[in-house]
Amino acid sequence: MSNNQQSNHPKLNLWRDVRFWRFAGQFLAVLIAAIVVAILWGNLNRNLQQLGIQPGFSFLNSQAAFDIGETPISYAPSDTYSRALLVGLVNSLRVMVVGIILTTIVGITAGIARLSDNWLVRKLALIYVEIFRNTPLLLQLLFWYFAVFLTLPKVENPISVLGVIRLSQNGLELPWIQFSPEFSTLLIGITLYTGAFIAEIVRGGIQSVSRGQWEAAASLGLKPGLAMRLVIFPQALRVIIPPLTSQYLNLAKNSSLAVAIGYPDIYLVASTTFNQTGRAVEVMLLIMTIYLTISLIISLVMNLFNKSVQLKER
């Protein structure tokens, strides 16, 4: 019976099948993208041949012959360009990792302060957010570097904070480690700038939790601090994490502004490399690949974290 029904069903023409047109559209998009890439690659090869440059990455094994101001791993001008780029990458990762940790602390603190019952705390948090969110990051970096760190006392007469933190033209010094003025400037700049955006994300996330949750926590005898930590904030994370991921990605990419203050991150070292070798295309491809990889790793970690805090439906 069912076979007879199937045989009596009129056969759909191919051009009226929506699945065919979906497949054809995807195939056409891929074909156009491949043609564009082939045209650009051919044009690039022709231009390089006219300049007498053979594309390749063999220059990475040549001697760099330039110094780097800040080297967390061993490096000398006699090392190769690949070693120099590795130093720049480590410098970038230092800023990104420490920056993400600090900006999370600053953002959450400011976001909760924006909802404080204390008028002064609430207004101070508002002023912080509006100032740092509405001024360009590049200007903030230049301000911290030229108006703050370069005007600090010399290393012989540092400013001491509680006998633990020492500030001078040599940068920020802690009992166990010292940060250069360039590293300190970049870290403070991107931390406070990104923290202002995270504060608004945290504030919005907390306000998305229904008032009934506060009342339920209070009925259990929880004080506001405990209610925030144990009841409200875990629920707000479901709203906070997706936009928070975007801010972490922005922080990672904004670290490339280190070039403005002379901090030897991967972009600054790469700039020196292609100025010396003339391998602008290859170096730019390397930089793009590095930043793309870092961004994908951040996205992967945050997506896993986001998945872990979502409600599990039975």
Solvent accessible surface area in square Angstrom, and as a share of the most:
residue,aa,sasa,rsa
1,M,171,0.76
2,S,67,0.43
3,N,113,0.58
4,N,89,0.46
5,Q,108,0.48
6,Q,134,0.60
7,S,87,0.56
8,N,120,0.62
9,H,135,0.60
10,P,107,0.67
11,K,196,0.83
12,L,112,0.55
13,N,62,0.32
14,L,109,0.54
15,W,158,0.56
16,R,169,0.62
17,D,22,0.11
18,V,85,0.49
19,R,173,0.63
20,F,68,0.28
21,W,139,0.49
22,R,153,0.56
23,F,137,0.57
24,A,31,0.24
25,G,38,0.37
26,Q,123,0.55
27,F,124,0.52
28,L,99,0.49
29,A,61,0.47
30,V,104,0.60
31,L,78,0.39
32,I,93,0.47
33,A,56,0.43
34,A,55,0.42
35,I,87,0.44
36,V,73,0.42
37,V,97,0.56
38,A,65,0.51
39,I,109,0.55
40,L,112,0.56
41,W,134,0.47
42,G,23,0.22
43,N,66,0.34
44,L,43,0.21
45,N,35,0.18
46,R,136,0.50
47,N,67,0.34
48,L,15,0.08
49,Q,122,0.54
50,Q,150,0.67
51,L,130,0.65
52,G,68,0.66
53,I,46,0.23
54,Q,135,0.60
55,P,47,0.29
56,G,27,0.26
57,F,94,0.39
58,S,86,0.55
59,F,16,0.07
60,L,32,0.16
61,N,118,0.60
62,S,52,0.34
63,Q,107,0.47
64,A,0,0.00
65,A,64,0.50
66,F,25,0.10
67,D,110,0.57
68,I,13,0.06
69,G,83,0.79
70,E,30,0.13
71,T,56,0.32
72,P,59,0.37
73,I,50,0.25
74,S,86,0.56
75,Y,30,0.12
76,A,41,0.32
77,P,58,0.36
78,S,78,0.50
79,D,44,0.23
80,T,46,0.27
81,Y,14,0.05
82,S,48,0.31
83,R,79,0.29
84,A,0,0.00
85,L,17,0.09
86,L,75,0.37
87,V,0,0.00
88,G,0,0.00
89,L,41,0.20
90,V,37,0.21
91,N,0,0.00
92,S,0,0.00
93,L,69,0.34
94,R,58,0.21
95,V,0,0.00
96,M,4,0.02
97,V,85,0.49
98,V,51,0.29
99,G,0,0.00
100,I,37,0.19
101,I,98,0.50
102,L,68,0.34
103,T,0,0.00
104,T,31,0.18
105,I,103,0.52
106,V,43,0.25
107,G,0,0.00
108,I,51,0.26
109,T,87,0.51
110,A,10,0.08
111,G,0,0.00
112,I,61,0.31
113,A,20,0.15
114,R,34,0.12
115,L,54,0.27
116,S,29,0.19
117,D,144,0.75
118,N,80,0.41
119,W,159,0.56
120,L,104,0.52
121,V,61,0.35
122,R,73,0.27
123,K,70,0.30
124,L,103,0.51
125,A,8,0.06
126,L,54,0.27
127,I,93,0.47
128,Y,37,0.14
129,V,0,0.00
130,E,62,0.28
131,I,95,0.48
132,F,36,0.15
133,R,77,0.28
134,N,99,0.51
135,T,55,0.32
136,P,75,0.47
137,L,11,0.06
138,L,74,0.37
139,L,107,0.53
140,Q,15,0.06
141,L,0,0.00
142,L,55,0.27
143,F,113,0.47
144,W,47,0.17
145,Y,27,0.10
146,F,112,0.47
147,A,51,0.40
148,V,42,0.24
149,F,3,0.01
150,L,72,0.36
151,T,94,0.55
152,L,21,0.10
153,P,48,0.30
154,K,134,0.57
155,V,67,0.39
156,E,126,0.57
157,N,110,0.56
158,P,38,0.24
159,I,77,0.39
160,S,66,0.43
161,V,59,0.34
162,L,169,0.84
163,G,65,0.63
164,V,70,0.40
165,I,57,0.29
166,R,99,0.36
167,L,43,0.21
168,S,7,0.05
169,Q,74,0.33
170,N,72,0.37
171,G,1,0.01
172,L,37,0.18
173,E,59,0.26
174,L,33,0.16
175,P,96,0.60
176,W,187,0.66
177,I,73,0.37
178,Q,88,0.39
179,F,28,0.12
180,S,26,0.17
181,P,18,0.11
182,E,39,0.18
183,F,1,0.01
184,S,2,0.01
185,T,0,0.00
186,L,1,0.00
187,L,13,0.06
188,I,51,0.26
189,G,0,0.00
190,I,1,0.00
191,T,8,0.05
192,L,38,0.19
193,Y,41,0.16
194,T,2,0.01
195,G,0,0.00
196,A,0,0.00
197,F,53,0.22
198,I,1,0.00
199,A,0,0.00
200,E,28,0.13
201,I,30,0.15
202,V,1,0.01
203,R,61,0.22
204,G,33,0.32
205,G,1,0.01
206,I,5,0.02
207,Q,107,0.47
208,S,66,0.42
209,V,18,0.10
210,S,68,0.44
211,R,169,0.62
212,G,37,0.36
213,Q,63,0.28
214,W,60,0.21
215,E,109,0.49
216,A,49,0.38
217,A,1,0.01
218,A,65,0.51
219,S,92,0.60
220,L,140,0.69
221,G,63,0.60
222,L,45,0.22
223,K,150,0.64
224,P,104,0.65
225,G,53,0.51
226,L,68,0.34
227,A,3,0.03
228,M,26,0.12
229,R,155,0.57
230,L,98,0.49
231,V,32,0.18
232,I,0,0.00
233,F,35,0.15
234,P,55,0.35
235,Q,49,0.22
236,A,0,0.00
237,L,32,0.16
238,R,72,0.26
239,V,74,0.43
240,I,3,0.01
241,I,1,0.00
242,P,66,0.42
243,P,50,0.31
244,L,14,0.07
245,T,16,0.09
246,S,55,0.35
247,Q,25,0.11
248,Y,15,0.06
249,L,35,0.17
250,N,59,0.30
251,L,0,0.00
252,A,1,0.00
253,K,100,0.43
254,N,39,0.20
255,S,0,0.00
256,S,31,0.20
257,L,52,0.26
258,A,0,0.00
259,V,60,0.34
260,A,42,0.32
261,I,9,0.05
262,G,42,0.40
263,Y,0,0.00
264,P,12,0.08
265,D,1,0.00
266,I,1,0.01
267,Y,75,0.29
268,L,44,0.22
269,V,4,0.02
270,A,0,0.00
271,S,17,0.11
272,T,41,0.24
273,T,0,0.00
274,F,48,0.20
275,N,111,0.57
276,Q,89,0.39
277,T,41,0.24
278,G,44,0.42
279,R,47,0.17
280,A,43,0.34
281,V,47,0.27
282,E,7,0.03
283,V,0,0.00
284,M,63,0.28
285,L,78,0.39
286,L,50,0.25
287,I,11,0.06
288,M,126,0.56
289,T,78,0.46
290,I,38,0.19
291,Y,30,0.11
292,L,107,0.53
293,T,65,0.38
294,I,20,0.10
295,S,19,0.13
296,L,106,0.53
297,I,97,0.49
298,I,22,0.11
299,S,27,0.17
300,L,108,0.54
301,V,85,0.49
302,M,17,0.07
303,N,90,0.46
304,L,107,0.53
305,F,89,0.37
306,N,35,0.18
307,K,143,0.60
308,S,71,0.46
309,V,30,0.17
310,Q,67,0.30
311,L,126,0.63
312,K,147,0.62
313,E,165,0.74
314,R,288,1.05
